[in-house]
Amino acid sequence: MYVKLLEEKVSYLEGLIEEMNMDNKFEERNRDETSPSESVSTNQSSGSVESVTEADILTKCAALFPLKDDMEPLYVGSSGLNIASLLQAHLKLEIADALQKNSFPTSSNYDAKLNDYVSRSLDDLLYEESKLNYFVETYAMTIHKKYPFLNYKDIISLHKNREYLLRNDKVHNEKIDIIHSFILLMVYAIGSMMVSRNINQIGISNPSYKNDNFVFFTSAMKLDLSVVFEHKSVLNIHSMLLTVIYQLRLPNGPVIWDMIGFALRLCVNFGFHRKNINLLHTKPFDYQQRILTFWSTYSLERSVSSSFGRPFSLSDRDIDVDLPIDIDESVVDESLIKKEYFKGHSNVNSIVTSRTHAIHHFKFIQIESEIQNQIYRVDVEVNDIPKEEIYKLISKMKQWASTIPPSSSSDYDYYLYLYNKQIRYLIQPFLSKLTKDDSLFIECMTAASTVCQLNKRIYQNTKIRLSFISLQTVFLSGVTLIYGLLSKKVNWNFSVSEGLRCCSGVLFSVAQRAYTCAIFSEIFEKLVTMVHEKEIVNEKEKNNGVTLKFNEIHDLFGQNELRQNVHDSHSKENLEVFNEISLKDENLRELENLFDFTNLDLLGTDKLDELVKKTSSSTQFLEDNIFLEF
């Protein structure tokens, strides 16, 4: 049966290639015979009503949404598009950019062919139960464990009902069926994206998951998103969260900040950020689900905002809702939920439940939010922040680490990774004014090396795709180690060498999967090479060697406060040596772009143009996997 399906698919694709080639020849001949002016007028006059509508949507989205890094997002007033049209146009634009920009002939029936391919593939996947089970399990173990906004029983129920929801000959008139279909497709898409391609899972007929997430995601985008992204229920928030989680592993850039902001503001509209004792007494189960939804949205929003250096959508001072109850999600007895609510926040639960890890992750995000508010604030100079504030936050992190719940080795590695990531993030703005013997400087360098080593181990052992936030974290940790070497505050040792090696390995591996991330690997390798060259030149020099002179000090860590407030009497050797290296080979411009994210081609449009020119057929497109994950 499976072989027959493969033969049919191969035959279909061969016919598609032949038609594409014929369309190519026809278009090339017409292009040669038509003058430029005639071509323009013909193209403008031949657009259908549908194409005009699509162009109108994209034009509005360009004015309302930061689709490109160099565009300013504009205010959405009363005459603006609603969120459904906004998100639908943006998400479909990703597919349009990859598929229609010089990739294939612009024949009028191409969209129909693509839709036909996606529909056929989805129908085939619906009957591969082992594969779909694996995708759901992967989602539960990776995403649901940290962000339990969906009820696992509901996911399983939708999964068992997939034929009713997702069959292509089924037309849903009920809004709830449309939303459920979207949620199930996105769970499949995220689960398949998280699965490594080289895992040969027993019981799965086809271990290649290369295009499955594309099929699921595209199928989700074909639904009526004006229903999916309405501002009417908690399910609309869940749909937005799934969309953000999916895009975290695509090189889409800061646009996800807008999307997660919509979700958090919708939580505020529904009052999820406020304590509601009355609802706890009347509907404790629903209240618990509201809390889980809010804190999942809060955590994602804080992580995305901190990574891209954007303001938070909601102040911590406006939040008084408690953390979720540490009770297993299988418990539905409302009297027990109320009982656990009043005792669960006063005592540490020694029993690990299905929500223990999520709650501990929420606590971590709360500390990260406090660091962002206290250390990375713009109304106070970095040099004016007292050390006591740093020690206070470090103490909170150590308290968090001391209460890590009993975990598997992989989970424990992840918690250690989070702890060291936070320590580096906290101390990094103060590196230039710390001496090499300062305990804070030593702790920051140790944390940076540990982040690189743990990141590589997690990446190798779990076979999980890296998100852009994780990629940025390991890159900045590696750059922190390089800064320590160039400032001559750190000597070569095993820990530093191992950290640099692991960082280089992870960045290179990610660059092989996602071409838009190659710039991270390229810049890092240049810096490492220059460090080696400088070590050879200064091999016989002491650590406090000659101070180099430069006319201008550049702030390579994106902290303008450091450049503005370094006193003349303060030794500038650390910044100067770092600048000497970075100014070579035009690295300075690239490094600055990496930190402010304004000019970085996160959407991949520049390199995408080069890649798609080499692609001549749909099968080659699917083999090259334009929608690369980390």
Beta strands, then each sheet from edge to edge (+ up, - down):
end
